[in-house]
Amino acid sequence: MIAATSIRKAAASYFQEALAIRSHLHQYPELSFQEFKTAAYIQEKLKAYGIPFTAGIVETGIVAIIEGKNPAKRTVMLRGDMDALPIEEKNEVPYASRHKGIMHACGHDVHTTCVLGAAKLLNDCKEQWEGTVKLLFQPGEELLPGGARLMIEAGVLENPQVNVAIAQHVFPSMETGKVGFRSGMYMASTDELYLTVTGKGGHAAMPAEYTNPLIITAHILLAIEKQFMAPEVLAVHQIPTVIAFGKIEGAGATNVIPSEVKLEGTFRTMNEPWRKEVHNALTLLVEKTAREFGGTARLEIGHGYPFLVNDESLTLRCQRAAEIYLGRENVEELPLRMTAEDFAFISQKVPSCFFRLGTGNVARGITAGVHTSRFDIDENALITGVGLMTWLTLSELGATQGGDVL
């Protein structure tokens, strides 16, 4: 049986290598489904560690396998996503992105580094545990239809069949050294909304000759807010729901009324029947409202990720294991989030635990949020991430020493 102290020591000894890996990945980010050099780098590391793998799944995805004694006993999957975002980095650090307009602004470089680190530690002690560890290096988390979905369709949850899946995500608003868990529903489904409103363009000084699609759009937005987002409506159905439009384009001018307005938005919730109901009701509402004001409207819905659900039994075990490994004071309960994550596809298929890794450091000014140009981490979080992913895996394989919570 393996003690927490030995994993803490191993994670600390791996720190310099983890720093080098994260630095390399951060300097050379690649966009969703374009992670070819990232995948090649990961393959080099797996070869160096002596871990067999299959590459080229959904082009850039990788699945690696570590077999302990009695491999068929149980399979634990660890997932790390690889893609970056189309954001220009503004951090002045030695490891800043060298690819203009592309940045690891969501911490996927950290996720990949931690899975590689856990792979190294688990492989080094594979004679001490039973079962199989499956490592999933996944492309395209940031872009529909989601790399997790495509890899599932390619069969990555089979051969061997995955019993449980574990993933982590950076959390800049939580101090480094801490982690967070939540059982049950945790993150929302997400759908993309593309709305086109058509009227009749013309000279602004001649209102009798045009039908202003901007006015129609305003009525549509107010109708959506009233029917779906009013506090009294949300109180009735009691299902977390967000419908919001963040982009409107009407190519007119001070004295030119355009014939068409285009909008882009998002719809998020945590209930699949309600999700389907809103799809239908929202389509009917925008069409009806446009007609009432003399125009037409067309709504296209990009069906995105499902809601993410953390298996209650697995998450409770992982939270308890984290308290033993890090100390109870460093393990927090998380609130619901309306953000989305394509690990949700995996969570809908196998018992899963998706937890948060604290990466912030207020004293050092490391507080910028994900998806921003100044996002960064306290790199000491790599020690926590590598060690805890290793420890949780060993706990699920029944290879850890029991003990009191610290």
MOCOR-V980635 format. One line per field, one symbol per residue. ss: DSSP state (a for helix, b for strand, c for the rest). burial: 1 if it has 16 or more other C-alpha atoms within 10 Angstrom, else 0. A space follows every 10 residues. Layout:
ss = ???
burial = ???
//
This chain:
ss = cbcaaaaaaa aaacaaaaaa aaaaaaaccc cccccaaaaa aaaaaaaaac cbbbbbbccc bbbbbbbcbc aaacbbbbbb bcccbccccc cccccccccc ccbccccaaa aaaaaaaaaa aaaacaaacb cbbbbbbbcc ccccccaaaa aaaccccccc cccbbbbbbb bbbbbcccbb bccbbbbcbb bbbbbbbbcb cbbcccaaac bcaaaaaaaa aaaaaaaaac aaaaaaaccc bbbbbbbbbc ccbccbbccb bbbbbbbbbc caaaaaaaaa aaaaaaaaaa aacccbbbbb bbcccccbbb caaaaaaaaa aaaaaacaaa bbbcccbccc ccaaaaaccc bbbbbbbbbb baaacbcccc cccccccccc aaaaaaaaaa aaaaaacccb cccccc
burial = 0101001101 1101100110 1111111111 1111110110 0110110010 1010101101 1111111100 0001111111 1111111110 0000011010 0111111111 1111111111 1110010011 1111111111 1111011111 1000011001 1111111111 1111111111 1110111111 1111111110 1111000001 1111011011 1011100110 0000000001 1111100000 0100001111 1111111111 1000100110 0110111011 0010111110 1001111111 1101110111 1111111101 1100000101 1111111001 1111111111 1000011111 1111111111 1111111111 1111111111 000000
//
